[in-house]
Amino acid sequence: MQDERCYCERHVSELAIAYLCLGSNLGKREENLRQALTLLSQKVNLDEVSSVYETEPVGYKEQPLFLNLVCRITTNLPPEELLHLVKDIETRMGRVPSGQINSPRPIDIDILFYNNKIMETQNLTIPHPRLKDRAFVLIPLAEIAPDLVHPKLGKSIAQLASDVKGQKGVRKWYYMK
């Protein structure tokens, strides 16, 4: 009986709040975002979704414009399992590794924050390491979580969004219902 109790205690996870950024610039971009949100909602609770923003590509410029949004989720998945989930969704939706950074893709899902956790492994860094430099992430994130404080930088998302370069390349496209 005691072994059974220990097993249960080890496998009970507390709920975590995480923020994800979704982007698409290949195929039917809006439909891709909707499909990714639907697939996410099968495994996590979608608490809030930002408006959709049309954004200019970063890095590799010769590609179609992106549609981006940010969502807040509640999950009992640990960070590594959440990463596995989002990578599985990307693969199911046709994302193929290109070997080129910032290349075009039907869907991209990044974990921005996971509770107030700071972690760095070979496969996952939380908070997302380039978040502070990305207007296409900070502007929709500020829409749904302006008072969220970056645990490493000690600044609110609203502060980071107001200071980030590239704001003109991020245009509100519509509100996704």
C-alpha positions in Angstrom: 0.0 0.0 0.0 2.8 2.4 0.8 4.4 1.9 -2.6 1.2 2.8 -4.3 0.9 6.0 -2.2 4.5 7.0 -3.1 3.8 6.4 -6.8 0.8 8.7 -6.7 2.6 11.4 -4.9 5.5 11.3 -7.4 3.2 11.7 -10.4 0.9 14.4 -9.1 1.9 17.7 -10.8 0.9 21.1 -9.8 -0.6 23.4 -12.3 1.7 25.9 -14.0 1.0 29.0 -15.9 3.0 29.3 -19.1 3.1 31.7 -22.0 3.5 30.5 -25.6 4.1 32.4 -28.9 2.7 30.9 -32.1 3.7 32.0 -35.5 2.9 31.0 -39.1 4.1 32.3 -42.5 3.5 29.3 -44.8 0.2 28.1 -46.2 -3.1 29.3 -44.7 -1.5 31.2 -41.8 -4.7 32.0 -39.9 -5.9 28.4 -40.2 -2.5 27.2 -39.0 -2.8 29.3 -35.8 -6.3 28.0 -35.2 -5.3 24.4 -35.7 -2.3 24.8 -33.4 -4.5 26.3 -30.7 -7.0 23.5 -31.1 -4.3 20.9 -30.8 -2.8 22.6 -27.7 -6.3 22.8 -26.1 -6.5 19.0 -26.2 -3.6 18.8 -23.7 -3.5 22.1 -21.8 -6.0 24.8 -20.8 -6.0 27.8 -23.0 -6.7 30.7 -20.6 -6.2 33.7 -22.8 -5.2 34.4 -26.4 -3.9 37.7 -27.7 -5.0 39.4 -30.9 -3.2 38.2 -34.1 -0.4 40.4 -35.4 1.0 40.5 -38.9 4.8 40.8 -38.5 7.9 41.1 -40.6 10.3 38.2 -40.5 13.4 38.5 -38.3 16.8 37.4 -39.6 16.1 35.7 -42.9 14.1 38.5 -44.6 13.3 36.9 -48.0 10.1 35.1 -46.9 6.4 35.8 -46.4 5.1 37.9 -43.5 4.2 36.1 -40.3 1.0 36.0 -38.3 1.8 35.8 -34.6 -0.1 35.5 -31.3 0.7 34.8 -27.7 -1.4 32.7 -25.4 -1.5 32.0 -21.7 -2.0 28.4 -20.7 -2.4 26.4 -17.6 -0.9 22.9 -17.6 0.3 20.1 -15.3 3.0 19.2 -17.8 6.5 19.9 -16.7 8.5 22.2 -19.0 10.3 19.4 -20.9 7.0 17.6 -21.6 5.4 20.9 -22.7 8.3 21.3 -25.1 7.7 17.8 -26.4 4.0 18.6 -26.9 4.7 21.8 -28.9 7.4 20.1 -31.1 5.0 17.3 -31.7 2.3 19.7 -32.8 4.8 21.5 -35.1 5.7 18.2 -36.7 2.0 17.1 -37.1 1.3 20.3 -38.8 4.1 19.9 -41.4 7.0 21.7 -39.9 10.2 20.2 -41.3 13.6 21.1 -39.8 15.4 23.2 -42.5 18.8 23.6 -40.9 18.4 27.4 -41.5 17.6 29.6 -38.5 14.3 31.7 -38.9 13.3 29.9 -42.1 9.7 29.9 -43.3 7.3 27.5 -41.5 3.6 26.6 -41.3 3.8 26.8 -37.5 6.3 27.7 -34.8 5.5 27.4 -31.1 7.9 28.8 -28.5 7.7 28.5 -24.7 8.2 32.1 -23.4 7.6 31.6 -19.7 6.8 28.8 -17.4 5.7 30.1 -14.0 8.5 32.1 -12.7 11.0 29.4 -13.6 14.5 30.1 -14.8 16.1 27.1 -16.5 18.6 26.2 -19.2 19.1 22.8 -20.7 20.4 21.6 -24.0 16.9 21.7 -25.5 15.1 24.3 -23.5 15.8 27.8 -22.1 13.2 29.5 -19.9 12.5 32.4 -20.2 12.9 32.3 -23.9 16.4 33.8 -24.5 15.5 36.2 -27.4 12.2 37.3 -26.0 13.5 40.8 -24.9 14.6 41.6 -28.5 11.4 40.5 -30.3 8.7 43.0 -30.9 6.5 40.3 -32.5 6.5 38.5 -29.1 6.5 41.4 -26.7 3.6 43.4 -28.2 1.0 40.5 -28.2 2.4 39.4 -24.8 1.9 42.9 -23.4 -1.7 42.8 -24.6 -2.5 39.9 -22.3 0.1 40.2 -19.5 1.5 43.7 -19.3 2.3 43.4 -15.6 4.1 40.0 -15.9 7.7 40.5 -14.7 10.6 38.9 -16.5 12.3 36.9 -13.8 15.8 37.5 -15.0 15.5 41.1 -16.1 13.2 42.4 -13.4 11.2 44.4 -15.9 7.5 44.2 -16.7 6.4 43.0 -20.2 4.9 46.4 -20.7 8.3 48.0 -20.1 10.1 45.6 -22.4 7.5 46.1 -25.1 7.8 49.9 -24.9 11.6 49.7 -25.3 11.9 47.0 -28.0 13.1 47.8 -31.5 11.0 46.8 -34.5 7.6 47.9 -33.2 6.7 49.3 -36.6 7.0 45.8 -38.1 4.2 44.5 -35.9 0.6 45.4 -36.9 -2.5 44.2 -35.2 -4.3 42.1 -37.8 -7.4 40.9 -35.9 -8.7 39.5 -32.7 -9.0 35.7 -32.8 -12.2 34.3 -31.1 
